[in-house]
Amino acid sequence: MIVGGYNLFMTLAQRLCPLIAAFTGRQKKVHRLAVAQQHVLADIEQTMATRVSKVDVCWFHAASLGEYNVIRPIIERLKATTSCTVVLTFFSPTGVEALTGEGKSLPSFVDYVFYLPIDTRRNVRRFLDAVRPKKAVFAVSEYWVNYLQALYRRQIPAYLVSAKITERSALLRWYGRLFYREALKAYRTMMVLDEPSKRRLEQVAVGKVVVMGDPLFDAAASVAQTPYHDAIVEGFCSGRQVFVAGSIHMDADLQLVATVANRHPDMKCLFVPHEVSAAAIAQVKRAVEGRAVAYSECRSAADAQAAQVLIIDFVGALARLYRFGTWAYVGGGFTPYLHSLIEATVYGLPVSFGPCTERVSMAGRVMQAGIGCKVSTADELDSWLTELRNNNEKYETIRQQALDFARRNVGATASVVNMIAYENEG
């Protein structure tokens, strides 16, 4: 009954794509996704049919750009240490566009990037017939039922990495146990971030569940160690202390960070919206009392220097931009989807974030380490920031604790790759 409803929903979603594409604005993610879904399978079949290499395909799937950042060091290391062709899929346009958009070139460790076709049985069959993966790796929380069941039937090992299972997870509900139990058989090994996740997943999963470190530390550390220059951002910061608000949503996140910016007109602020659009940029400008300018509006560093707030209206650079910061607020914490705290801590930034942290074990860890602060109101955020601005000794202590925290947690990537590449071959 439940599986039948799922398949009906997926089939309906597939058939609605032309209508969604026709009646939604071109700037909306749902429009771009609907357009892509209409021809993605034909593109995959045509592209993979011309593949010359005979080495095995390892298929990686990430829902969006954030999940890709988790598995990026895994892909890079696997490519460097084994012979394989890497096929990477995304469901969200954010991920595809970050790697294949105008002026972009694929990373050397990725061979092909596609949208993931909608999870209907027919789409799954065509996708797997075209790609022919030897192994499949899913990031964080991907449980596409038809894909997983097809992988299991074809005896293609699948791996789940960096999973966090909360008490509220659908996997633990009665319907989740019925719905997902068979699909989870596809996972030869499920790698989770903490012991509570392991205990919860073992209630419903039949495969091996292991606690593994977070590869995002390796990814973030690699980015932090790679030189990065941007004349406009550097001109804007120009040696000043900078408050970086990363992946902010245009609701509670914006209200908090804009209020703090307005209370500290002498402070430079780098705002990075989670969704980049003309409407989002306009909303930020309305919320900020000081001069705010979008990156795309700056022809030179001088155009940015006079502003209090620089709005980053392109995607994919946040992990590099934190290096210009002094303190950080990480967005998404007023939804179930708090964004990456690790990307800021590797630069030694004290981090603040919204109150919805149940799904993100890292939030508890950074608070326990004394480098993170959970806030619910603008007053709480302002109090945290003001104390750090006025107490340099405390700020420097937290900064060093953040750097030490990041250093202690690097190294998980090698273990994950060994598990995927060499576990139970055959």
C-alpha positions as CSV (number, residue, x, y, z in Angstrom):
1,M,0.0,0.0,0.0
2,I,2.7,2.5,1.1
3,V,5.1,1.5,-1.7
4,G,2.2,1.7,-4.2
5,G,1.5,5.2,-3.1
6,Y,5.2,6.2,-3.4
7,N,5.4,4.8,-7.0
8,L,2.2,6.7,-7.9
9,F,3.6,9.9,-6.5
10,M,6.9,9.5,-8.4
11,T,5.1,8.7,-11.6
12,L,2.8,11.8,-11.2
13,A,5.9,14.0,-10.5
14,Q,7.4,12.8,-13.7
15,R,4.3,13.5,-15.7
16,L,3.9,17.0,-14.2
17,C,7.4,18.1,-15.2
18,P,6.3,19.7,-18.5
19,L,3.5,21.7,-16.8
20,I,5.8,22.8,-14.0
21,A,8.4,23.9,-16.6
22,A,5.8,25.8,-18.6
23,F,4.1,27.7,-15.7
24,T,7.0,28.5,-13.3
25,G,9.5,31.3,-13.5
26,R,12.8,30.5,-15.1
27,Q,14.7,31.7,-12.0
28,K,13.0,29.2,-9.7
29,K,14.8,25.9,-8.9
30,V,11.7,23.9,-9.5
31,H,11.5,25.2,-13.0
32,R,15.1,24.3,-13.8
33,L,14.7,20.9,-12.3
34,A,11.5,20.2,-14.2
35,V,13.1,21.3,-17.5
36,A,16.1,19.0,-16.8
37,Q,14.0,16.0,-15.9
38,Q,12.3,16.0,-19.4
39,H,15.5,15.1,-21.2
40,V,17.9,13.8,-18.5
41,L,17.6,10.1,-19.3
42,A,18.2,10.6,-23.0
43,D,21.3,12.7,-22.2
44,I,22.6,10.1,-19.8
45,E,22.0,7.3,-22.3
46,Q,23.7,9.2,-25.2
47,T,26.6,10.3,-23.1
48,M,27.4,6.9,-21.5
49,A,27.0,5.1,-24.8
50,T,30.0,7.0,-26.2
51,R,32.2,6.3,-23.1
52,V,35.5,4.7,-24.2
53,S,37.0,3.8,-20.9
54,K,36.5,0.3,-19.7
55,V,37.3,0.9,-16.0
56,D,34.5,0.3,-13.5
57,V,32.0,3.1,-12.8
58,C,31.5,4.3,-9.2
59,W,28.3,6.2,-9.0
60,F,28.0,9.0,-6.3
61,H,24.8,10.7,-5.5
62,A,24.4,13.9,-3.5
63,A,21.0,15.7,-3.1
64,S,22.5,19.2,-3.5
65,L,25.7,21.2,-3.2
66,G,26.0,20.8,0.6
67,E,25.9,17.0,0.4
68,Y,28.5,17.1,-2.4
69,N,30.8,19.0,-0.2
70,V,30.6,16.1,2.2
71,I,31.6,13.5,-0.4
72,R,33.9,15.6,-2.5
73,P,37.1,14.5,-0.6
74,I,35.9,10.8,-0.8
75,I,35.5,11.1,-4.6
76,E,38.9,12.8,-4.9
77,R,40.8,10.3,-2.8
78,L,39.0,7.3,-4.5
79,K,39.9,8.7,-7.9
80,A,43.5,9.2,-6.9
81,T,44.0,5.7,-5.3
82,T,41.9,3.5,-7.6
83,S,41.0,3.1,-11.3
84,C,37.4,4.1,-11.7
85,T,35.1,6.3,-13.7
86,V,33.2,8.7,-11.5
87,V,29.5,9.4,-12.3
88,L,28.1,12.1,-10.0
89,T,24.4,12.9,-9.8
90,F,22.4,15.6,-8.0
91,F,18.7,16.0,-7.5
92,S,18.9,19.8,-7.0
93,P,19.9,22.3,-9.7
94,T,22.2,23.9,-7.1
95,G,24.7,21.1,-7.3
96,V,24.6,20.6,-11.1
97,E,24.9,24.3,-11.8
98,A,27.8,24.7,-9.3
99,L,29.9,22.2,-11.3
100,T,28.6,22.6,-14.9
101,G,27.3,26.2,-15.0
102,E,28.6,28.8,-17.4
103,G,32.3,29.3,-17.1
104,K,32.7,26.1,-15.0
105,S,34.9,23.1,-15.7
106,L,34.4,19.8,-14.0
107,P,36.9,18.9,-11.2
108,S,39.6,16.5,-12.4
109,F,38.2,13.7,-10.2
110,V,34.7,13.8,-11.7
111,D,34.1,12.3,-15.1
112,Y,30.3,12.9,-15.6
113,V,27.7,15.0,-13.8
114,F,23.9,14.4,-14.3
115,Y,20.6,15.2,-12.7
116,L,19.2,12.1,-10.9
117,P,16.2,11.0,-12.9
118,I,13.0,10.8,-10.8
119,D,12.7,7.6,-8.9
120,T,10.2,5.7,-11.0
121,R,10.9,2.0,-11.8
122,R,11.2,2.7,-15.5
123,N,13.7,5.6,-15.0
124,V,15.7,3.5,-12.6
125,R,16.0,0.7,-15.0
126,R,17.1,3.0,-17.9
127,F,19.6,4.8,-15.6
128,L,21.3,1.7,-14.3
129,D,21.4,0.1,-17.8
130,A,23.1,3.2,-19.1
131,V,25.6,3.9,-16.3
132,R,26.3,0.3,-15.2
133,P,27.8,1.2,-11.8
134,K,30.0,-1.3,-10.0
135,K,29.3,0.5,-6.7
136,A,27.0,3.3,-5.6
137,V,27.6,5.8,-2.8
138,F,24.9,8.0,-1.3
139,A,25.5,11.1,0.8
140,V,23.9,11.8,4.2
141,S,20.2,10.9,3.9
142,E,19.3,9.4,0.5
143,Y,16.8,6.6,0.5
144,W,15.4,6.5,-3.0
145,V,13.4,3.3,-2.8
146,N,13.3,2.2,-6.4
147,Y,17.0,2.9,-6.9
148,L,18.0,1.0,-3.8
149,Q,15.8,-1.9,-4.5
150,A,17.2,-2.1,-8.1
151,L,20.7,-2.0,-6.8
152,Y,20.0,-4.8,-4.4
153,R,18.4,-7.0,-7.1
154,R,21.4,-6.4,-9.4
155,Q,23.8,-7.1,-6.5
156,I,25.5,-3.8,-6.8
157,P,26.9,-2.8,-3.4
158,A,25.7,0.6,-2.1
159,Y,27.2,2.7,0.7
160,L,25.6,5.4,2.8
161,V,28.1,8.0,4.2
162,S,27.8,10.7,6.8
163,A,24.3,9.8,7.9
164,K,22.7,11.3,11.0
165,I,19.6,9.5,12.3
166,T,17.4,11.4,14.8
167,E,14.6,10.2,17.0
168,R,12.2,11.8,14.6
169,S,13.5,10.1,11.5
170,A,10.9,8.5,9.2
171,L,13.0,5.4,9.2
172,L,12.0,4.8,12.9
173,R,8.2,5.3,12.4
174,W,6.0,2.2,11.8
175,Y,5.5,3.2,8.2
176,G,9.2,3.8,7.7
177,R,10.1,0.4,9.0
178,L,7.7,-1.2,6.5
179,F,8.6,1.1,3.7
180,Y,12.4,1.3,3.9
181,R,13.4,-2.0,5.4
182,E,13.7,-3.8,2.0
183,A,15.4,-0.8,0.3
184,L,18.0,-0.5,3.0
185,K,19.2,-4.0,2.2
186,A,21.0,-2.4,-0.7
187,Y,23.5,-0.7,1.7
188,R,26.4,-3.0,2.3
189,T,27.7,-0.6,4.9
190,M,26.0,2.5,6.4
191,M,28.4,5.0,7.9
192,V,26.9,7.2,10.5
193,L,28.3,10.2,12.4
194,D,27.6,9.2,16.0
195,E,26.6,6.3,18.3
196,P,22.9,7.3,18.7
197,S,22.5,7.2,14.9
198,K,24.1,3.8,14.9
199,R,21.7,2.4,17.5
200,R,18.7,3.9,15.8
201,L,19.6,2.7,12.3
202,E,20.3,-0.8,13.6
203,Q,16.6,-1.0,14.6
204,V,15.5,-1.0,11.0
205,A,18.6,-1.8,8.9
206,V,19.8,-5.3,8.1
207,G,23.3,-4.4,6.8
208,K,26.4,-3.3,8.7
209,V,26.3,0.1,10.5
210,V,29.5,1.7,11.6
211,V,30.4,5.1,13.2
212,M,32.8,7.0,11.0
213,G,34.2,10.5,11.2
214,D,32.9,13.3,9.1
215,P,34.7,13.7,5.7
216,L,33.5,17.3,5.6
217,F,36.4,18.2,7.9
218,D,38.8,17.0,5.3
219,A,37.0,18.8,2.5
220,A,36.8,22.0,4.5
221,A,40.5,21.8,5.6
222,S,41.5,21.2,2.0
223,V,39.6,24.3,0.8
224,A,41.0,26.4,3.7
225,Q,44.6,25.4,2.7
226,T,44.1,26.3,-0.9
227,P,44.9,29.9,-1.8
228,Y,41.9,32.0,-2.9
229,H,41.8,35.6,-4.0
230,D,39.0,37.8,-5.0
231,A,39.7,41.5,-5.6
232,I,36.2,42.7,-4.9
233,V,35.8,40.8,-1.6
234,E,39.3,41.7,-0.5
235,G,38.7,45.3,-1.3
236,F,35.5,45.2,0.7
237,C,37.1,43.6,3.7
238,S,40.4,45.6,3.4
239,G,41.8,44.5,6.8
240,R,38.6,45.1,8.7
241,Q,36.8,42.7,11.1
242,V,34.0,41.0,9.1
243,F,30.8,39.3,10.2
244,V,30.0,36.5,7.7
245,A,26.4,35.3,7.4
246,G,26.5,32.1,5.3
247,S,23.7,30.3,3.6
248,I,21.1,32.6,5.1
249,H,17.4,31.9,4.4
250,M,15.2,34.9,3.6
251,D,13.1,34.7,6.7
252,A,14.3,34.4,10.3
253,D,18.0,34.2,9.3
254,L,17.8,37.5,7.5
255,Q,15.9,39.2,10.3
256,L,18.6,38.2,12.8
257,V,21.7,39.1,10.8
258,A,20.2,42.3,9.4
259,T,19.2,43.5,12.8
260,V,22.8,42.9,14.1
261,A,24.2,44.7,11.0
262,N,22.0,47.7,11.7
263,R,23.1,47.8,15.3
264,H,26.7,47.8,14.3
265,P,27.0,50.2,11.4
266,D,30.8,50.3,11.7
267,M,31.0,46.5,11.1
268,K,31.6,45.0,7.7
269,C,29.1,42.2,6.8
270,L,29.4,39.6,4.1
271,F,25.9,38.1,3.5
272,V,25.7,34.9,1.4
273,P,22.0,34.0,0.7
274,H,21.2,30.3,0.5
275,E,19.1,31.0,-2.6
276,V,20.4,33.5,-5.1
277,S,17.8,35.5,-6.9
278,A,16.9,39.1,-7.7
279,A,14.1,38.9,-5.2
280,A,16.5,37.7,-2.5
281,I,19.0,40.4,-3.2
282,A,16.3,43.0,-3.0
283,Q,15.0,41.6,0.3
284,V,18.5,41.9,1.9
285,K,18.8,45.5,0.7
286,R,15.4,46.4,2.2
287,A,16.4,44.8,5.5
288,V,19.7,46.6,5.8
289,E,19.8,50.3,6.8
290,G,23.4,50.8,5.8
291,R,24.6,50.7,2.2
292,A,24.3,47.2,0.8
293,V,25.6,46.2,-2.6
294,A,25.5,42.9,-4.6
295,Y,28.8,41.4,-5.8
296,S,27.6,41.4,-9.4
297,E,27.0,45.2,-9.1
298,C,30.7,45.9,-8.3
299,R,32.9,46.6,-11.3
300,S,35.9,47.0,-9.0
301,A,37.0,46.8,-5.4
302,A,36.3,50.5,-5.0
303,D,32.6,49.8,-5.7
304,A,32.5,47.5,-2.7
305,Q,34.6,49.4,-0.3
306,A,32.0,52.1,0.5
307,A,29.3,49.5,1.4
308,Q,28.7,48.1,4.9
309,V,27.1,44.9,3.5
310,L,28.4,42.9,0.5
311,I,25.8,40.4,-0.8
312,I,27.3,37.4,-2.6
313,D,25.0,36.7,-5.5
314,F,26.8,33.6,-6.9
315,V,26.9,30.1,-5.6
316,G,29.7,27.7,-4.7
317,A,32.2,30.0,-2.9
318,L,31.0,30.1,0.7
319,A,33.5,27.6,2.0
320,R,36.3,29.8,0.6
321,L,34.7,33.1,1.7
322,Y,34.7,32.2,5.4
323,R,38.5,32.9,5.3
324,F,37.7,36.6,5.2
325,G,35.6,36.5,8.4
326,T,36.1,37.2,12.0
327,W,32.8,35.7,13.3
328,A,30.2,33.7,11.5
329,Y,26.5,33.0,11.5
330,V,25.5,29.9,9.7
331,G,22.0,29.8,8.2
332,G,19.3,27.2,8.1
333,G,18.9,26.8,11.8
334,F,15.3,27.9,11.8
335,T,14.5,24.9,9.6
336,P,15.4,21.3,10.0
337,Y,18.4,21.9,7.7
338,L,21.1,23.8,9.4
339,H,24.0,24.3,7.0
340,S,27.7,23.3,7.5
341,L,29.4,24.7,10.6
342,I,32.6,22.9,9.8
343,E,33.3,25.2,6.8
344,A,33.6,28.1,9.3
345,T,35.4,26.4,12.1
346,V,38.4,25.3,10.0
347,Y,39.3,29.0,9.8
348,G,39.0,29.5,13.5
349,L,35.7,31.4,13.4
350,P,33.4,31.4,16.4
351,V,30.0,30.3,14.9
352,S,26.4,31.1,15.8
353,F,23.3,29.4,14.4
354,G,19.5,29.1,14.8
355,P,17.8,26.8,17.3
356,C,16.7,23.8,15.2
357,T,19.8,21.6,15.6
358,E,18.4,18.1,16.2
359,R,19.4,16.7,12.8
360,V,22.9,18.1,13.0
361,S,25.2,16.5,15.5
362,M,27.9,19.0,14.8
363,A,25.9,21.7,16.5
364,G,26.1,20.0,19.8
365,R,29.7,19.2,19.3
366,V,30.7,22.8,18.6
367,M,28.7,24.0,21.6
368,Q,30.4,21.4,23.8
369,A,33.8,22.5,22.5
370,G,32.9,26.1,23.4
371,I,33.2,27.5,19.9
372,G,29.5,27.6,18.9
373,C,26.4,29.4,20.1
374,K,22.8,28.6,19.5
375,V,20.6,31.7,19.2
376,S,16.8,32.2,18.7
377,T,16.5,36.0,18.6
378,A,18.4,39.0,17.2
379,D,19.1,40.1,20.8
380,E,20.8,36.8,21.5
381,L,22.9,37.0,18.4
382,D,23.8,40.6,19.1
383,S,24.8,39.8,22.7
384,W,27.1,36.9,21.5
385,L,28.7,39.1,18.8
386,T,29.1,42.2,21.0
387,E,30.9,40.2,23.7
388,L,33.3,38.8,21.2
389,R,33.9,42.2,19.7
390,N,34.6,43.7,23.1
391,N,36.7,40.9,24.6
392,N,39.6,40.1,22.4
393,E,41.1,37.7,24.9
394,K,38.0,35.6,24.8
395,Y,37.8,35.8,21.0
396,E,41.3,34.6,20.6
397,T,40.7,31.7,23.0
398,I,37.7,30.6,21.0
399,R,39.5,31.1,17.7
400,Q,42.3,28.7,18.8
401,Q,39.8,26.2,20.2
402,A,38.1,26.2,16.8
403,L,41.3,25.6,15.0
404,D,42.2,22.8,17.4
405,F,38.7,21.2,17.0
406,A,39.1,21.1,13.3
407,R,42.6,19.7,13.4
408,R,41.5,16.9,15.7
409,N,38.7,15.8,13.4
410,V,40.4,15.5,10.0
411,G,41.3,12.1,8.6
412,A,37.9,10.3,8.1
413,T,38.1,10.3,4.4
414,A,40.8,7.6,4.2
415,S,38.8,5.2,6.3
416,V,35.6,5.8,4.3
417,V,37.5,5.2,1.0
418,N,39.0,2.0,2.3
419,M,35.6,0.8,3.2
420,I,34.1,1.6,-0.2
421,A,37.1,0.4,-2.3
422,Y,38.2,-2.7,-0.6
423,E,35.5,-4.1,1.7
424,N,34.3,-7.6,0.7
425,E,35.2,-7.4,-2.9
426,G,33.5,-10.0,-5.0
